[in-house]
Amino acid sequence: MNSIQHIDELVKEYLLFRGFTNTYKAFEAENKTDKDKGFQAGGKGLAEKIIEELFASIAAMDLNALLEQWRYLDLRYFSRLDHRFAGSVKKFELCLLRYYLIYAIQHKRREKVVEFFDIHGAELQGNAEWVRWFALPFSRKPETDPEFDVFFSKAWLDTFTVSLNNFLSTVFQNMPLPSLLCFNIDRLHRKALQCEIETQQSMIETLRKEIQTGDAEISSLRDQVALKKVTGARRRRAASMVEQQIMVTDSDIKEPTTKLSTSATAQFSHTNRLAVTNARRLRAASDAASLAKSEAESESSTTSTSEEDMTRVEEPFIIVSQEIFLEHQSGITHAKFSSEGSLISSCDAENIVRIWTYNGSSAMTPAKIANSCNILSLEWETRDRYIFLGTDTNLIRCFSLDSRTIVHEIKTDAQFPRVRFLAYSPVEPILVCAVTSSDDKTGALISINMKTMTTDHLISLNSDPQNVINSLGFNHNGQLVVTGDVGGMIRVYDIRSLTRIMEWKASAHPILSCTFSFDETAIFSVDTQGQLAQDSVHKPGHRMSTHPLQGFTTSTLSSAMMNMATSSSNSIRSVGGSSIRSKSFIRTTSSGASGSGSSSGNQIPRIQLEGGVKGNGEDSKDDDHGDNSTQGSKANASALKTMNIGPGQLLGWSGDTDHVVMGCGNAGVIVQSNSGQQVQPLLGHSNPLTCVDWSPVVGACLTGAADGTIRISKLMRV
């Protein structure tokens, strides 16, 4: 609109350039008498000026000028409108003429009213809109006549003016422009597109640089991993050679020897004794040396100088970092990652629950929950706002991380006071609980609506101890729940009504752990005999595969529980007697972690650090202590019943269910779920493990032990 004057000048310049003088003069004359009244003002300004011109003709009682202006608008603009607007145009014309007559009456110009009907009476006579208006010139007081009084009011005039203004403004603003006037719009559009293209090219260049930087970092990390693997292998071979020398020297010292005749031989023996003493001190001072020794023993054979035939197991993960949490003063009973993987909740034998972060995963301040009752289970809410603690007093305690207090206590059925297992739906506020009686002879399955804090469904599992649930878990959308019981049965429930939709006999032994496969076409389960089974969901009871978990045994858990029951010290001490609880975390480097999983053959031996690191001079004391432990185990048999640990806690599944981490003695081992083969060990503890967990979100594993330590291993898929 603002470009009309500029276009007019260009047109006149073009006409003069071509020599069209007559056309130029005609264009100039019509431009001076332009009836658009400043069309360049555009939109609302043009509508107001046209209305002023129309009302000026009415004020001058110039009917011909009024009709001529309206016909011009009709021909110039209204005729181009859609036929749907024809009625509106006629209505505005009718109101405009009526206002002309009302204005004449108001200003005592009745002759103009008579003149109007003399000229247009024949034309309007058959129109129903004008039948009553023929009486207007003869009415003495038309402003009080019910037929005409509304047209004399100011409200009608204001309404008509505003409506006409809006109508004209809408017409002018939506009128399509000729191509000549669109040149500036096209230019601006092209400029905007050009700026957008330049922005996109800049983003592409930035992304290309980021990709190049990422490729360089990946290449550098691969080189570092390869170098660390080579360095780790060399370190383990060196450790193996030192250990062999120590073993040979120890045997030489214990066996009776003849007197050496030469001073050179005596000097050699003295040197060996010094080497043995230094090696003992080194092992007593650092747990890392003991771990390196165990790894070296598992990787290399103990033969002297013959060539080693070693079959290397390909490790699927790189252990990026490892940390140890040392705040608990008694054995770990439960430890679990939060749903988002940034927090960890752990519970010890004193029923103290701690909530903490690791390796800078979150800025949350650690929290501590003291409980007067036994904690049998714990579970995280999906958004990491609440933690649910299952007790043995038919209570589920709900701890809020925002207020750092117990905000709810949900009561379960008094017949089933022990809340053994908890599982929270990944998509809905539903908590599923597996509860049992005080003697674990009967059980039930409960679903709780966390919005209303009420029990939705309760399914009693009869009175058969074989039906007591040992494991449960949700599928990905929270619509199905799978359970494994003491009788070896696997059952799948619909969470909406908690009705059983399928079941089959998976094992002749109790099920320790069960979970849906990643594609939810199968269910993995592990029984007390260490059999890893895969059953089809589409064909219940159809066994797809079965593999033994090498090295998995539930006796490890019994050993851990015994250590927790008979332990008399709440601190972890090295051989020298100094406490190592001075810091909350002890971080290990990733150089040895990435290559610590090699072993000979197809089985990775488990790492055991029973009783800590000991020198040879302490063997006799430990033997005596072992006898005392055997006697103490009988005396503490009743104490084991209160150690709230289940064998299923020694198993943790990866997010894609391709691997499972299991407790194997003092250390965790990663196993392939499709073959049952051990593929990678994790660094161990000084006491047997009591629980493990795997966070699929952050790719980390944790292992908790009977000595109160928790180790977090950050993994990266190779």
N, C-alpha and C positions, 0 to 999 in steps of 0.2 A: 504493500500500500504506500509506503513512504517513498517508493522509487518511481511513482507515476510522473512527477515533474521532470525527473531525470530522463525518463523514457520519452516524454514529449519533446524534450530538447534534442534527443538523439534522432527522433523521427523527422523533426524539422530540418536538422542538419543533413540527414540523408536525402530529403526531398530537394533541398537546394543543391546538393552535390550531383543529383541526377538531372537537375534542371526542370523539375516538375513545379514550376512557379504557380500555376493555377491551383494545383492541389495544395500547395503550401498556403496560399491565401485562404482557400476554403477551410483548411485545417485550423488556421489561426483564428478565423471568424467563429467557427463552431467551438473552439476552445474557450473563447471569451464568453460565449453564452452557455457554457457548460451548466447543465441543470443538476449535476451530481452534487453541487454545492460543496466543493472541497473534498472530493472523493479520497484525496491523499491523506486526509485526517484519519480515515479508516474506522471501521467497527462502530463503537458507541458514539463517537463524535459525529459521524455522518448521520446516524439515525436522529440524534437530537436536532441537528440543523434542518433536516427535512421536515420534522414535526413543527419546528418553529416557522418554517416557510408555509406549511399547510395552515397553521393557526393564524398566520399573518393574513392570508387570503380570506379566511373566515372573518377576521376582525375588520377587513376592508369591505366585506360583503361582496367580494368578487367571486361569484359562483363559477364563471368561466375559467378563471385562473386556477381555482381549486380543482375543478374536474380535469383540466389539462395536466396539472401536476400528478394527479392520481393515475391518469391514463399512461403517463410517461413511466411511472414506477411499475405499473402493471406490465407494460411492454418490455421495459428494460430488465426487470428483476423477477416479478411474480410469475411471468409466463414460463420461466425456466424451472420453477419449482415442481415438485411431484404433484400429481393430481389430487393427492390426499389433502393438500393445503389450499385447494380452491375454495372450499367452504369458509376457511378462516379469512381469506382475502375478501370474499363477499361480505362477511360479517363486519370487518373493519371499514369497508366502504359504506355500508349501511349506517354504522355508528358515526362516521365522519359527516355524512349528510344530515343526520338527525341533529348533531351538534351545531351544524350551520343554522338550522331552523330554530333551535333553542336559543342560540346566541342572538338571532334576529328578534325573537320575542322579548328576551331579556333587555335588549337595547331599544325596544319600541320601534322596530322596523318591520311592522307587519306587512308592509307592501312587498318586502323582499320574500316573505313567506308565500304571499299570493303569487308573486312572480315565479317563484320556484315551482309551484303546482301548475301554473299556466303553461310553463315550458315542458315540464316532465310529468304532468298529470296523466296524460294518455299512456305514457310508458309504464307508470307505476300503478295504474288503476287495477290491473289484474294480480298484483302482488299482495299476498296476505299480510306481509310485514308492514304495508303502508295503508291498509284500508282505513284504520282508525285515525291516521295522521292527517287525513283530508279535513278533519274537523278542527284542527289546531288553529287556523286563522280566525275561526268564528267563536272560539272559547274565550270568555271574558277573563277568567283567571286560570290559565292552564297549569300554573305552578301548583295549584291546589287540587287539580283534577287527578283522581287516582290513576288515570291512564297515562298521565305525563309527568306526575310529580317527581318520580325517581330520576328523570333526566335533567331536572333542574337542580338536583343536589350536587354538592361539591365532591362527594364520595364517588359518584358515577363518573364525573369528569376525570378525577385522579386515576381511577381504575382504568378508564379507557386510554389515558395518556401513557401510563406505565406499560400496559399491555401492548400498545402500538410500538412503543419504544423498544421493548424486548423483542417483538416480532421482527422489526426492521434490523435490529442489531444482529440477530441470529441469521437473517438472510444475508446480510453483507459479509459477515465473518465466514460463512460457509460457501460463499460464491466462488466457484473455480476461477482461478486466474488464467489469463491467456499465456501462451508459451513465452511471449516476449517479456512478461513480468516475472517469470520463474527463473530467469538466468541467475539472479543473486542467490535464490534458494538452492539451486543446483550447485552453485559455487561453494556455498557454505557446507552443503552435504558432502561434496567431494573433499573439502578440507577436513571435515570431521572423520571421514573414512581414512584419509591419509594419516591423520594423527593416531587413529586406532591401529592401523597397520604398523606404524612405527613403534607403538607401545608393545604390540604383540611380538614384533621382531626383537625388541629389547628383552622381553621376557624369555623368548626362545634362546637368545644368546646367554642370558643369565642361567637358565636351566642347563644349557650345554656345558657351561663352565662348572656348574655344580656336579653334573654327571662325570665330567673329567676328573674333578677333585675326588669324588667318591670312588671312581675306578682306581685312582692312585692310592687312596687309603686302603682299599680292599687288597690291592697288590702288595702294599707294604705290610698289611696284617698277615697275608699268606706267607710272605717271606719270614716274618717274625715267628709265625707258628712253626714253619718248617725248621727254622734255626733252633727254636726251643725244643722241638722234638728230638733233633739231633743232639743238642746239649743234654737234655734229660736222659737220653739213652746212654750217652757217655758217662753221665754222673751215676746212673744205676749200675753200669758195668764196673765203674771204679769202686762203688760201695760194695758190690759183690766180691770183688777181689780182696778188699780190706777185711770183709767179714770172714772170708775163707781163711785169710792169714790169721785172724783172731782165733777162729775155731781150732786151727792146727796148733797154734801156740798154747791155747788153753789145755788141749789134750796133752801136749808135751809137758806142761807144768804139773798136771794131775798124775800122770803116769810116773812110776819110779824110774829115775835116771841114774846111770852110772857116772862116776866121777870123770870129768873131762880132764884130759892130760895137758892140753895146750891153753894158753891165755887167750888166744884168738877165739876159741870156741866159747869160753866163758863170757867174753865181751859180746859175742853174738847173742847169747842167751839173755844177757842183761839188756841189750837193745830191744829184744823182743818183749821183755817184761814192761819196759817203758812204753812201747807202742801199745801194748794191751791196756796199760793204765790210762794213757791218753784217750784211747778209744772209748773206755768206760766213762770217763769224765765227759767226753763229748756227747755220748748217748744220754747220760743223766741230765745234762744241761739243756738239751733241746729235744722237743718232741718231733721236730721235723726230721732229725737224723733217724729216729726210730721208724718214721713213716717211709723214708727213703730206703731203709734196710728192708722193710716188709715188701716194698715194691720191687726192690732188686732181687729178693728171694723168689718172688713170684714170676719174674721175667727170665732170669738166667738160671741155668742148672748149676748144681753144686760140684760138678766134676772139675778136675784141676785145670788142664790145659788143652783138652780135646775140643774140637770144633762143636759149636752149639747149633742144634737143629731147632729153630724157633718158628712157630706159626703165629703170626701177629694178627690179633683181632682188630678189625677196623673200627675205630671209635666214631660214633655218630655225632658227638658233641665236643666242643672245646670248653673247658672250664675256665671262664674268664676271671673270676675272683671267688674267694671263699672268706667267710667271716665266722667268728665264734661268739655267741652270746653267753655271758657268764653271770647274769644277774640272779638266776634261781639258786637257792640254797639247798635244794633237795632234788631228787630224781624227776625227770620230765614225764608227765602222764599224757599230756595232749599238746600238740603244736600244729597250727594251721595257718596258711596264707589267707589273706582277705580276698574277696571276690575280684578286686582290681589288682591284687598282687603287691600293693605298696606297703601293707601293714602285716604284722604277724601277731597272733594271739597264742599264748602258751600257758600251760598250767603245770604245777609241780605236785609232788606228793603231799605237800602241806596245804593243798587247795588254794594256792595263791595264783591268780590269773594276771598275767602281764600283757600289755598291748604295746608294741614297739615297732620301730622302723629299722631298716638295714641299709647300709651303703648309700645313705642320702636319698632313699626312695621317697621320703615324705618329710615335711617339716613338723609333723605332729609331735607333741611332747609325750613321752611314754606315760602310760597309765597303769595303775595297780588296783586289783580287785581282791579283797580278802573275803573268804567265804567260810562260814561256820559249818557248812555241810559238804559232803563229798561231791566233787564235780565229775560226772560220768561222761559228759559229752559237751562239745561246744561247736557253734556254727555262726558264720557271718551272714549278715543281711546283704542283699545284692549290691546296694550302693555304699556299703562300708560305713553305715551310720550306726548300726546296732550290732551287738554280739549277744547270742543266746547261749545260756549255760544250763545244761541239764543236770539235775541233782538226783540224790537218792531219797528225797523227802517229798515226792510228787510235786515238785516246783520246777518251773523253767524261768530263770532270771534273765531279764532283758536289760543290758547295759548300754547306755547312750554315750557315744563318743563326744557328742556336743556338750552335754551337761556333765559328763563324767560321773554319773551316778546310775544306780539301778532305778529305772523308771517304771518297770512293770515286773510283776511276779505272776506267772500264769500257772494256775493249779491244774494238774491232771487228775485222772481218776485215782481215788485213794486205794483201789485194789491193785494198781500198778504204780508203785511209788518210784521205781528206778527208771529214769529217762536215759536210756543207753545210747541212742543214736538220734541225731537231728539232721535234717536236710531242708534248705530253704529254696523255694522255687526261683528259677532265674528270671521269670517274667511277671509273676503275680505275688502279692503279699500273702503267701501261704507257707506255713511251717509244718513239716511232717515229722512226727516223732515215733520212734520205736520204744515202747515202754514194757517193763516186765514187773512181775511181783517181787517181793523181797527176797525170795529164794531162787529167782530166775527160772521157775518151773512153768509159769504161764506168761503170756504176753499179749500185747495189743498194738495196733497201728492207728495213730491219731493224726488228723489234719486240723490245723488251727488257722482261722482267718485273723491275720495280724491287724486288719483295719478295725474289726470289732472286738478283737481279743477274746473270741469265743471259739469253742470247738465246733467245727463243721461236721466231721464224721469220726466215728470210733469203730474200728473193726476188731473184735475179739478173736484171738487166734486159738480158740479152744483151750483145753487144759493139757494138751500134749507138750512136753518140754521140747519135742523135736520141731515145733512150730515157732519157737522163739527166734526172733530176727537177729541176725548177726551183721547185716550190712544193708544199706539202702542208698538210692541216689536217683536224681531226676534225669530226664532226657533234655535236649537242647531247648525246647520250647516250654518246658515245665508242665506238659500235659500227662506224662506217664512217669510212674515211679517203679523202679525195680528193687526187689528185696531178695536176700539170700538168708536161709535159716539154718538152724542147727541140724535139721534132718537132711540137708543137702538139696532142698527144693529151692527153685528160683521162681518167683512170682512177679507178674507185671500188673500194676493197678492203674486205673483211670483216676486222676487226681480230682476230677470234678465231682464224682460220686464215691470215690474210693472203693470201687468195685473191681474185683479180680477179673481180668480179661484173658489171661493165659498163665499157665504154670507147667513145669516139667521137673523131673528128677535129674539134677545136674551132677550129683555126686553121692556116693555112699557115706561121705564124711561131711562134717559141718562146713558151710561156706564162710570164708573169712572176708572176702571182698567181691563185689560184682559191680559192673558198670556197662552202660551202652557203648557200642563202638562209635567211631566218629561219624560214619554214615548211617548209624542206627539200624543196620541190617542184622546185627549180631550183638550178643552179650558176652563179655569176658567175665570169668569168675576164677577164683583161686580157693581151694579147700585147704583143710588143715594138713593134708599130706603134701602140699606144695604142687598140686596139679593145676596148671594153667589151662583152662578150657575155653573154647569159643563155640557158642551155640547159636543157631539161626533163630531170628525173631519171626521170620515168615513161616518157618516150619518148626514150631516148638518141639523140643526134644531131639532135633536133628543136630548131632555133634559134628561141627566143622573141623575142629582140630583139638588136640590135647598134647601138652608138652610139660615135662617136669621142670620146676624151677630149681636149678642146681644150687645147692647151698642154703636153700630156704628151709628153716625149721622153726617150729613154735617153741622149741626148748630154749632158744635164744632169749625169748621174752621172759621165760621163767627165771633164767639166770639174771636178767636185768632186774626183775622184781625182787629177787633175793638180795641183790646188791643194794637196792633201795631200802629194803626192810632191815638189813643188818648194818647199814652204814652208820657210823657214830660221829662222822665229821661232816660239817656243812660246807667246807671249803675244799677246793681242788689244789693239791700241792704236788710239787715236783719231787724228784728223788732227794734233792738237797734239802727239802723241808720248807722252802719259801713259797708263799702263796702267789698264785698267778691271777687272782681276782682283782687286781689293781685297776683294770680297765674293763669297760663293758664289752669291748670288741677286740679280738685279735685277728687281724687280716693277714691271710697268706697270699703270696705272690702267685701269679698265673703261669709262671714259667714251668713249674713242675706240674701244675694241674693239668695242663693241656696234654701232657704226655705221660700221665701217671696211670693210664689204663692198660698198658701192654701186659701181656701174659703169654706163657707158653701154652700151646694147645688151644682148644676151643673153649676152655673154661677159665675165667678170671678168678683166682683164689680170693677168698674174703680176707679182709684186713682185720686182725685181732690184736688189741692192745690191752689184754686182760691185766688189770691191776696196775696199769701205768708202766713206766720204763724202769727196769731194774738192772743193777749190775750183777756180776757173777757172785759177788760176796753176799748177796741177799737171797740167794736161792733157797738156802736151808730155812730161812725165816718164812718165806712164802709157802714152803711145803707144810710147815707147821700150821701156818694160818689157814691153809686149805683144809686141813683136817678139822680145825675149829669151825670153819665155815660150814662144813658138812653137818657137824653137830648142831650149829646154830640154825641151820635151815629147818630142822625139825621143830626147834623151839619157836620159830617164827612162822610156822605154817598158817596160823590164824591171821597173821599180819598181812599175808599175801592177798587175802580176800578183800582187803580194803584198798589195795593198790589198783586204782580204777583204770586199768589198761586192758585193751582187747587185742588179740593177735592180728586183727585186720588193720590195726594202725601201722603195721610194718609194711604196708603196701600203698603206693601212690601212683596214680595213672597220669600220663601226659595228656595234653589237650587233644591230640590226634589219635590217642590210644595205640600208637605204634610202639610205645615203650612203657615200661612200668619200673619204678624204683622200689626196691625191697630192702628191708633190713637183713643183713647177712653178718651175724656176729657183731663186731664193733663198728662196722662201716656199712654204708649203703652201696648198692650195686644196681646199675641200670640194665634192664633185661629187655630184649625184643619180644613183644607180645605175640608175634606170629610164629616164633620158633622156640621161645623159652631160653634162648642163649644169652649168657651174660656178655655184654659188649663194652661196659665201661664201669670202673669202680669210682667211688667218691672217697675223699679223705675220711679217716675214721675218728673214733673217740677212744678214750682210755677205758670206757666201760661199754657193755652191750647196749644196743639201740632199743628204745622203747616206742618210737613213733617216727614216721616219715610223712612228707607231703610234697606235692608238685604243683606249682602255679603255672597253668598254661598261658596266662596273660603276659607275665614277665620272663618266663622260661627259667625258673629257678627251683631248686630242690632244697628241702631242709631235712635234717636228721636230728632227733633228740635222743639223749642217752640217759642212763641211770645215774650218771654223775652230775646231772643238772646242766649240762652244756647243750647248746643248740648250734649246729653248723649250717650256714646258708651257702649253697653253691650256685653261683650264677652261670648258666649254660648258654652256649651259642651253637646253633645247628651248623654242622659242617656242610 
